[in-house]
Amino acid sequence: MRVRNSNTSKACFKQTWKYFFDKGAYLMLMSVAPALLLPFLLSPSSTLYYLFDYKTINPSNFADMYVAMRELPFSYWYLGLIGLALLVFFVAIMYGVIDTHMRIGVFTIAPNRVKTRLNFNLLTSLLFCLLAFCSFEIFNLLATVLYYLWWVTFKSRVTWLVFSSLTLVIMQLSMILIMSIVILWPPYCLHTGLPKKAALRQAVRSMSGRIANTFFTLLLCILPVEICMIVTGALKCGVIAEVLLDAIAYLYVVPFYITLMYNLFYEVTGTERMDLEKKKKDIWSK
């Protein structure tokens, strides 16, 4: 598959924002249910909110710290699993919705197309969502390990806060970088016929020269909700506000990521985008 020169990719990122502002509301509509349930299993902000309790925390061991970081009790984990299953389902549909729109110029979320989209996209969606979930959980676990290491190393709570804050920033930036590097993996799996490992290699290779712009685009997307989380934590707004912000983060970051994914894929492969040519049609039509 032909890969276009990375010098032409800057317009792609502008087009991503334009596309998301135009169609993002429909994509977020599909993300509401998983976004509300996923925080019961994995909170994207638990390691952040824990830092604001630095004056009162007193973990006796690593397990104590790990459990204390969760805003919600473990007894509701099954709700998070339902959210993860729904995420896999709706991500598979979003793959199909965006690809169909860009390929033939028709944006439709008509129910009669769901079966076809699931048949083609479900396994790739399942694999990518599970790997993303495991990666986030590993990053949370590693951050907790480092938090505890600083806790037993330094006597000063302020010193612990400084080192833990630096740890959190580095971990979050590293996660965004990884998600930027592998962003083209799902479309390469779905549309090239390559095996999973070969598709990953080709996807990473195709991102050469584009990783920095992708990284900063994702960072710009995440930054507003991150700032809201910092304000919420500083003002001690409570668990409900924290969980709602987690849900909002899932609600719009996931659709934006998939939007960026397909904008990049079509730009990288030089495939003509019919959505830029076709007139708008009824999204509920066949």
SULSUL-V509058 format. One record per helix or strand. SS is the DSSP state (alpha for helix, beta for strand). FROM is the first residue (numbers start at 0). LEN is the number of residues. If there is no record, write none. Layout:
ss->{SS | SS}
from->{FROM | FROM}
len->{LEN | LEN}
//
This chain:
ss->{alpha | alpha | alpha | alpha | alpha | alpha | alpha | alpha | alpha | alpha | alpha | alpha}
from->{5 | 9 | 45 | 61 | 73 | 110 | 156 | 184 | 195 | 210 | 238 | 273}
len->{3 | 29 | 8 | 8 | 31 | 43 | 25 | 7 | 11 | 24 | 31 | 3}
//
